[in-house]
Amino acid sequence: MRPTHLADASAWAQLHRNDVAARLVPLLVGGGAATCGITDLEVLGTFEDPLERAEAAAERAMFPRVAIDDSVIGRALEVQAVVAGVAVTAVIVAAAAERADLVLLHADEAYDRIAAVTGQPMERV
């Protein structure tokens, strides 16, 4: 299955909620959820135990990956110029999803602000 969504760290952080798990787990199992380097850094940064972090990193390596290249950074810079006060990581992840033509799955108000400007598809969990 080709990925349809880029799952942001904010969505991963809510995976303990039944409603979020019901939405995210089928995407993960079916190959419909992708990740990117920024999201991996954020998710893996929550692990204090090196063994648990290594296990999580191995699992994340199995997900389809969205590249963060110069075109993504260029788009992030364009959006950042219009949407003030949004974290750098948010504009980069949103730009990566947009460039890859994926729906951004998230639980962060910053992405709602970005979508209001870009018009890109996003799904709030």
N, CA, C and O atoms as a DFTB+ gen file, in Angstrom:
500 C
 N C O
     1  1       0.849      -1.184       0.000
     2  2       0.000       0.000       0.000
     3  2       0.892       1.245       0.000
     4  3       1.884       1.314       0.726
     5  1       0.531       2.199      -0.805
     6  2       1.230       3.480      -0.827
     7  2       0.767       4.291       0.378
     8  3      -0.419       4.289       0.708
     9  1       1.691       4.981       1.037
    10  2       1.277       5.813       2.182
    11  2       0.275       6.886       1.751
    12  3       0.372       7.451       0.661
    13  1      -0.671       7.146       2.620
    14  2      -1.659       8.196       2.392
    15  2      -1.510       9.321       3.409
    16  3      -2.013      10.425       3.203
    17  1      -0.808       9.032       4.518
    18  2      -0.683       9.976       5.622
    19  2       0.759      10.060       6.104
    20  3       1.524       9.099       6.017
    21  1       1.102      11.220       6.606
    22  2       2.332      11.404       7.367
    23  2       1.890      11.624       8.809
    24  3       1.210      12.606       9.108
    25  1       2.269      10.723       9.692
    26  2       1.849      10.802      11.096
    27  2       2.857      11.629      11.884
    28  3       4.013      11.234      12.039
    29  1       2.417      12.761      12.371
    30  2       3.268      13.655      13.154
    31  2       3.476      13.108      14.566
    32  3       2.705      12.272      15.037
    33  1       4.511      13.583      15.224
    34  2       4.805      13.172      16.604
    35  2       3.645      13.482      17.539
    36  3       3.436      12.771      18.523
    37  1       2.895      14.528      17.245
    38  2       1.757      14.869      18.104
    39  2       0.684      13.784      18.032
    40  3       0.008      13.530      19.029
    41  1       0.515      13.150      16.898
    42  2      -0.431      12.036      16.777
    43  2       0.114      10.810      17.509
    44  3      -0.623      10.126      18.219
    45  1       1.397      10.540      17.333
    46  2       2.025       9.412      18.039
    47  2       1.880       9.563      19.548
    48  3       1.656       8.579      20.254
    49  1       2.004      10.775      20.038
    50  2       1.923      11.012      21.488
    51  2       0.528      10.716      22.029
    52  3       0.361      10.510      23.231
    53  1      -0.472      10.694      21.154
    54  2      -1.849      10.428      21.578
    55  2      -2.285       8.990      21.297
    56  3      -3.465       8.662      21.425
    57  1      -1.349       8.143      20.919
    58  2      -1.673       6.766      20.544
    59  2      -2.321       5.972      21.683
    60  3      -3.002       4.977      21.434
    61  1      -2.116       6.400      22.909
    62  2      -2.729       5.723      24.062
    63  2      -4.244       5.928      24.116
    64  3      -4.944       5.186      24.804
    65  1      -4.744       6.915      23.408
    66  2      -6.196       7.167      23.370
    67  2      -6.852       6.196      22.389
    68  3      -6.336       5.969      21.295
    69  1      -7.978       5.632      22.780
    70  2      -8.667       4.652      21.936
    71  2      -9.043       5.206      20.572
    72  3      -8.878       4.522      19.561
    73  1      -9.546       6.437      20.529
    74  2      -9.960       7.013      19.256
    75  2      -8.779       7.243      18.321
    76  3      -8.895       7.058      17.109
    77  1      -7.657       7.642      18.877
    78  2      -6.456       7.857      18.057
    79  2      -5.904       6.521      17.584
    80  3      -5.538       6.382      16.417
    81  1      -5.838       5.535      18.480
    82  2      -5.368       4.203      18.102
    83  2      -6.245       3.607      17.005
    84  3      -5.741       2.969      16.081
    85  1      -7.560       3.816      17.106
    86  2      -8.471       3.282      16.098
    87  2      -8.198       3.883      14.724
    88  3      -8.444       3.232      13.708
    89  1      -7.703       5.092      14.678
    90  2      -7.390       5.743      13.402
    91  2      -5.970       5.435      12.932
    92  3      -5.756       5.152      11.753
    93  1      -5.007       5.489      13.840
    94  2      -3.600       5.386      13.460
    95  2      -3.128       3.949      13.247
    96  3      -2.392       3.684      12.296
    97  1      -3.530       3.026      14.101
    98  2      -3.024       1.647      14.013
    99  2      -3.318       0.999      12.655
   100  3      -2.415       0.392      12.080
   101  1      -4.534       1.101      12.119
   102  2      -4.750       0.505      10.795
   103  2      -3.855       1.117       9.711
   104  3      -3.435       0.421       8.787
   105  1      -3.569       2.392       9.820
   106  2      -2.656       3.022       8.865
   107  2      -1.251       2.461       9.011
   108  3      -0.567       2.207       8.020
   109  1      -0.826       2.270      10.255
   110  2       0.515       1.741      10.503
   111  2       0.647       0.313       9.994
   112  3       1.615      -0.026       9.314
   113  1      -0.321      -0.510      10.324
   114  2      -0.282      -1.926       9.949
   115  2      -0.383      -2.088       8.432
   116  3       0.276      -2.950       7.850
   117  1      -1.195      -1.272       7.808
   118  2      -1.415      -1.395       6.375
   119  2      -0.422      -0.661       5.500
   120  3      -0.528      -0.717       4.275
   121  1       0.537       0.022       6.091
   122  2       1.523       0.765       5.300
   123  2       1.047       2.122       4.838
   124  3       1.680       2.747       3.988
   125  1      -0.068       2.588       5.390
   126  2      -0.616       3.866       4.975
   127  2      -0.045       5.075       5.681
   128  3      -0.315       6.211       5.289
   129  1       0.749       4.842       6.730
   130  2       1.335       5.958       7.489
   131  2       2.838       6.017       7.252
   132  3       3.552       5.027       7.411
   133  1       3.291       7.181       6.874
   134  2       4.725       7.417       6.673
   135  2       5.268       8.239       7.836
   136  3       4.525       8.775       8.658
   137  1       6.575       8.314       7.867
   138  2       7.270       9.139       8.856
   139  2       8.296      10.000       8.120
   140  3       8.473       9.882       6.908
   141  1       8.961      10.861       8.876
   142  2      10.059      11.650       8.325
   143  2      11.098      11.836       9.428
   144  3      10.839      11.518      10.589
   145  1      12.250      12.340       9.074
   146  2      13.335      12.478      10.035
   147  2      12.998      13.334      11.236
   148  3      13.384      13.002      12.357
   149  1      12.288      14.427      11.026
   150  2      11.927      15.321      12.139
   151  2      11.002      14.604      13.109
   152  3      11.191      14.678      14.323
   153  1      10.000      13.910      12.576
   154  2       9.079      13.166      13.434
   155  2       9.825      12.077      14.201
   156  3       9.575      11.870      15.388
   157  1      10.732      11.387      13.531
   158  2      11.521      10.357      14.219
   159  2      12.332      10.958      15.360
   160  3      12.387      10.388      16.450
   161  1      12.957      12.101      15.119
   162  2      13.729      12.761      16.175
   163  2      12.847      13.096      17.373
   164  3      13.240      12.889      18.521
   165  1      11.659      13.613      17.098
   166  2      10.748      13.984      18.188
   167  2      10.261      12.755      18.947
   168  3      10.268      12.747      20.178
   169  1       9.841      11.727      18.234
   170  2       9.326      10.523      18.893
   171  2      10.431       9.811      19.660
   172  3      10.253       9.465      20.828
   173  1      11.553       9.594      19.023
   174  2      12.647       8.854      19.673
   175  2      13.273       9.645      20.821
   176  3      13.863       9.059      21.728
   177  1      13.148      10.945      20.784
   178  2      13.668      11.781      21.862
   179  2      12.920      11.619      23.169
   180  3      13.384      12.085      24.210
   181  1      11.767      10.964      23.132
   182  2      10.995      10.751      24.362
   183  2      11.468       9.535      25.147
   184  3      11.052       9.341      26.289
   185  1      12.325       8.720      24.558
   186  2      12.806       7.508      25.226
   187  2      14.067       7.796      26.022
   188  3      15.039       8.327      25.485
   189  1      14.052       7.450      27.289
   190  2      15.237       7.615      28.136
   191  2      16.084       6.354      28.156
   192  3      17.311       6.427      28.231
   193  1      15.446       5.214      28.090
   194  2      16.157       3.929      28.122
   195  2      16.737       3.635      26.738
   196  3      15.991       3.582      25.760
   197  1      18.056       3.443      26.641
   198  2      18.686       3.218      25.338
   199  2      18.154       1.977      24.598
   200  3      18.032       1.995      23.373
   201  1      17.842       0.922      25.325
   202  2      17.324      -0.287      24.686
   203  2      15.936      -0.040      24.109
   204  3      15.650      -0.438      22.980
   205  1      15.077       0.611      24.877
   206  2      13.737       0.925      24.380
   207  2      13.813       1.857      23.168
   208  3      13.055       1.705      22.210
   209  1      14.733       2.820      23.223
   210  2      14.901       3.739      22.096
   211  2      15.354       2.984      20.861
   212  3      14.848       3.231      19.766
   213  1      16.304       2.060      21.019
   214  2      16.803       1.272      19.887
   215  2      15.687       0.414      19.284
   216  3      15.592       0.286      18.063
   217  1      14.857      -0.163      20.126
   218  2      13.731      -0.961      19.634
   219  2      12.740      -0.091      18.869
   220  3      12.257      -0.474      17.804
   221  1      12.446       1.070      19.416
   222  2      11.528       1.985      18.744
   223  2      12.117       2.470      17.421
   224  3      11.397       2.603      16.431
   225  1      13.418       2.733      17.402
   226  2      14.077       3.178      16.167
   227  2      14.005       2.083      15.098
   228  3      13.791       2.376      13.921
   229  1      14.182       0.843      15.503
   230  2      14.090      -0.277      14.553
   231  2      12.679      -0.388      13.991
   232  3      12.503      -0.639      12.799
   233  1      11.685      -0.206      14.832
   234  2      10.291      -0.238      14.367
   235  2      10.025       0.906      13.399
   236  3       9.407       0.707      12.353
   237  1      10.489       2.104      13.744
   238  2      10.243       3.273      12.901
   239  2      10.945       3.145      11.547
   240  3      10.484       3.702      10.551
   241  1      12.044       2.422      11.511
   242  2      12.781       2.241      10.261
   243  2      11.978       1.430       9.235
   244  3      12.290       1.454       8.045
   245  1      10.962       0.727       9.689
   246  2      10.128      -0.072       8.788
   247  2       9.054       0.751       8.085
   248  3       8.488       0.298       7.091
   249  1       8.760       1.962       8.587
   250  2       7.722       2.785       7.985
   251  2       8.246       3.456       6.723
   252  3       9.438       3.747       6.620
   253  1       7.360       3.701       5.766
   254  2       7.777       4.492       4.610
   255  2       8.268       5.862       5.085
   256  3       7.755       6.414       6.059
   257  1       9.260       6.397       4.388
   258  2       9.872       7.655       4.806
   259  2       9.635       8.744       3.767
   260  3       9.673       8.502       2.561
   261  1       9.394       9.934       4.266
   262  2       9.268      11.123       3.434
   263  2      10.570      11.910       3.588
   264  3      11.018      12.188       4.700
   265  1      11.154      12.255       2.469
   266  2      12.427      12.983       2.490
   267  2      12.225      14.438       2.902
   268  3      11.215      15.069       2.590
   269  1      13.216      14.935       3.608
   270  2      13.265      16.369       3.908
   271  2      14.467      16.899       3.133
   272  3      15.614      16.799       3.568
   273  1      14.159      17.461       1.975
   274  2      15.211      17.960       1.097
   275  2      15.086      19.477       0.940
   276  3      14.310      20.121       1.646
   277  1      15.845      20.030       0.022
   278  2      15.844      21.482      -0.157
   279  2      14.479      22.022      -0.579
   280  3      14.120      23.141      -0.210
   281  1      13.717      21.247      -1.344
   282  2      12.394      21.735      -1.755
   283  2      11.452      21.810      -0.550
   284  3      10.613      22.707      -0.470
   285  1      11.593      20.871       0.381
   286  2      10.779      20.895       1.602
   287  2      11.177      22.093       2.461
   288  3      10.314      22.806       2.974
   289  1      12.465      22.312       2.614
   290  2      12.925      23.456       3.411
   291  2      12.497      24.767       2.757
   292  3      12.104      25.704       3.453
   293  1      12.568      24.843       1.446
   294  2      12.117      26.044       0.737
   295  2      10.647      26.328       0.989
   296  3      10.259      27.471       1.232
   297  1       9.829      25.282       0.930
   298  2       8.400      25.466       1.195
   299  2       8.165      25.851       2.647
   300  3       7.321      26.700       2.934
   301  1       8.899      25.240       3.556
   302  2       8.774      25.579       4.980
   303  2       9.111      27.050       5.208
   304  3       8.451      27.719       6.003
   305  1      10.119      27.551       4.527
   306  2      10.482      28.967       4.649
   307  2       9.367      29.873       4.132
   308  3       9.086      30.915       4.725
   309  1       8.727      29.476       3.022
   310  2       7.609      30.255       2.490
   311  2       6.461      30.322       3.497
   312  3       5.896      31.389       3.738
   313  1       6.128      29.179       4.077
   314  2       5.018      29.122       5.029
   315  2       5.373      29.869       6.305
   316  3       4.539      30.584       6.859
   317  1       6.591      29.709       6.770
   318  2       7.024      30.389       7.994
   319  2       6.903      31.906       7.852
   320  3       6.608      32.598       8.826
   321  1       7.127      32.419       6.660
   322  2       7.034      33.867       6.430
   323  2       5.603      34.381       6.584
   324  3       5.392      35.573       6.808
   325  1       4.629      33.493       6.466
   326  2       3.219      33.884       6.523
   327  2       2.558      33.494       7.843
   328  3       1.657      34.187       8.317
   329  1       2.998      32.400       8.428
   330  2       2.397      31.890       9.671
   331  2       3.389      32.141      10.810
   332  3       4.314      31.357      11.022
   333  1       3.191      33.218      11.522
   334  2       4.120      33.581      12.600
   335  2       3.866      32.734      13.848
   336  3       2.746      32.296      14.110
   337  1       4.930      32.523      14.598
   338  2       4.810      31.890      15.901
   339  2       4.610      30.397      15.888
   340  3       4.201      29.831      16.902
   341  1       4.885      29.728      14.770
   342  2       4.748      28.280      14.683
   343  2       6.140      27.668      14.754
   344  3       7.088      28.196      14.173
   345  1       6.256      26.567      15.459
   346  2       7.558      25.909      15.629
   347  2       8.162      25.527      14.275
   348  3       7.455      25.151      13.340
   349  1       9.460      25.634      14.203
   350  2      10.190      25.278      12.987
   351  2       9.884      23.837      12.586
   352  3       9.678      23.547      11.408
   353  1       9.856      22.944      13.562
   354  2       9.576      21.539      13.240
   355  2       8.208      21.381      12.586
   356  3       8.047      20.557      11.686
   357  1       7.224      22.157      13.023
   358  2       5.880      22.047      12.452
   359  2       5.858      22.475      10.985
   360  3       5.245      21.800      10.158
   361  1       6.510      23.574      10.655
   362  2       6.483      24.005       9.249
   363  2       7.256      23.040       8.357
   364  3       6.904      22.858       7.192
   365  1       8.307      22.419       8.893
   366  2       9.061      21.444       8.101
   367  2       8.244      20.181       7.880
   368  3       8.172      19.684       6.756
   369  1       7.627      19.654       8.933
   370  2       6.825      18.432       8.795
   371  2       5.640      18.686       7.869
   372  3       5.324      17.849       7.023
   373  1       4.988      19.827       8.023
   374  2       3.861      20.153       7.144
   375  2       4.321      20.259       5.688
   376  3       3.638      19.777       4.785
   377  1       5.448      20.875       5.466
   378  2       5.968      20.999       4.098
   379  2       6.339      19.633       3.532
   380  3       6.126      19.377       2.347
   381  1       6.889      18.761       4.359
   382  2       7.232      17.406       3.900
   383  2       5.979      16.651       3.481
   384  3       5.971      15.984       2.446
   385  1       4.923      16.752       4.276
   386  2       3.665      16.082       3.934
   387  2       3.090      16.664       2.638
   388  3       2.628      15.930       1.764
   389  1       3.128      17.984       2.534
   390  2       2.586      18.638       1.343
   391  2       3.350      18.219       0.090
   392  3       2.734      17.880      -0.921
   393  1       4.668      18.238       0.143
   394  2       5.495      17.875      -1.011
   395  2       5.304      16.411      -1.404
   396  3       5.396      16.070      -2.583
   397  1       5.039      15.547      -0.426
   398  2       4.838      14.122      -0.698
   399  2       3.384      13.809      -1.050
   400  3       3.040      12.657      -1.318
   401  1       2.532      14.836      -1.047
   402  2       1.106      14.682      -1.347
   403  2       0.428      13.720      -0.371
   404  3      -0.345      12.847      -0.766
   405  1       0.742      13.907       0.925
   406  2       0.168      13.082       1.983
   407  2      -0.687      13.935       2.915
   408  3      -0.434      15.127       3.090
   409  1      -1.682      13.322       3.498
   410  2      -2.487      13.967       4.536
   411  2      -1.655      13.962       5.811
   412  3      -1.080      12.935       6.171
   413  1      -1.586      15.084       6.486
   414  2      -0.833      15.159       7.739
   415  2      -1.763      14.820       8.894
   416  3      -2.734      15.531       9.153
   417  1      -1.457      13.727       9.586
   418  2      -2.226      13.286      10.742
   419  2      -1.572      13.880      11.974
   420  3      -0.387      13.650      12.214
   421  1      -2.327      14.646      12.766
   422  2      -1.715      15.404      13.851
   423  2      -2.677      15.633      15.004
   424  3      -3.868      15.334      14.918
   425  1      -2.130      16.170      16.079
   426  2      -2.929      16.592      17.244
   427  2      -2.347      17.895      17.783
   428  3      -2.170      18.055      18.991
   429  1      -2.056      18.811      16.884
   430  2      -1.375      20.051      17.260
   431  2      -2.009      21.239      16.540
   432  3      -2.112      21.251      15.314
   433  1      -2.423      22.217      17.303
   434  2      -3.075      23.417      16.785
   435  2      -2.218      24.151      15.752
   436  3      -2.755      24.819      14.869
   437  1      -0.919      24.036      15.852
   438  2      -0.035      24.705      14.892
   439  2      -0.328      24.250      13.467
   440  3      -0.263      25.047      12.531
   441  1      -0.646      22.985      13.306
   442  2      -0.932      22.466      11.967
   443  2      -2.250      23.009      11.423
   444  3      -2.390      23.193      10.214
   445  1      -3.203      23.263      12.289
   446  2      -4.450      23.886      11.844
   447  2      -4.157      25.282      11.292
   448  3      -4.730      25.691      10.282
   449  1      -3.265      26.002      11.958
   450  2      -2.884      27.336      11.494
   451  2      -2.156      27.268      10.153
   452  3      -2.374      28.101       9.274
   453  1      -1.301      26.277      10.011
   454  2      -0.570      26.109       8.751
   455  2      -1.541      25.767       7.624
   456  3      -1.456      26.342       6.539
   457  1      -2.461      24.837       7.870
   458  2      -3.420      24.412       6.842
   459  2      -4.316      25.561       6.400
   460  3      -4.738      25.615       5.244
   461  1      -4.607      26.481       7.318
   462  2      -5.436      27.635       6.962
   463  2      -4.755      28.477       5.882
   464  3      -5.429      29.157       5.108
   465  1      -3.433      28.433       5.828
   466  2      -2.675      29.195       4.836
   467  2      -2.388      28.356       3.592
   468  3      -2.544      28.831       2.467
   469  1      -1.969      27.105       3.798
   470  2      -1.545      26.276       2.666
   471  2      -2.699      25.580       1.962
   472  3      -2.624      25.294       0.767
   473  1      -3.764      25.308       2.705
   474  2      -4.885      24.573       2.130
   475  2      -4.622      23.093       1.962
   476  3      -5.423      22.378       1.360
   477  1      -3.509      22.633       2.487
   478  2      -3.168      21.220       2.328
   479  2      -4.048      20.334       3.208
   480  3      -4.564      20.783       4.232
   481  1      -4.216      19.080       2.804
   482  2      -5.067      18.183       3.582
   483  2      -4.398      17.779       4.904
   484  3      -3.234      17.377       4.941
   485  1      -5.166      17.898       5.969
   486  2      -4.701      17.492       7.300
   487  2      -5.868      16.832       8.015
   488  3      -7.036      17.118       7.751
   489  1      -5.514      15.947       8.922
   490  2      -6.526      15.263       9.734
   491  2      -6.107      15.358      11.184
   492  3      -5.024      14.911      11.563
   493  1      -6.968      15.940      11.988
   494  2      -6.692      16.108      13.420
   495  2      -7.239      14.907      14.157
   496  3      -8.382      14.502      13.944
   497  1      -6.412      14.331      15.034
   498  2      -6.869      13.212      15.873
   499  2      -7.074      13.685      17.291
   500  3      -7.458      12.896      18.155
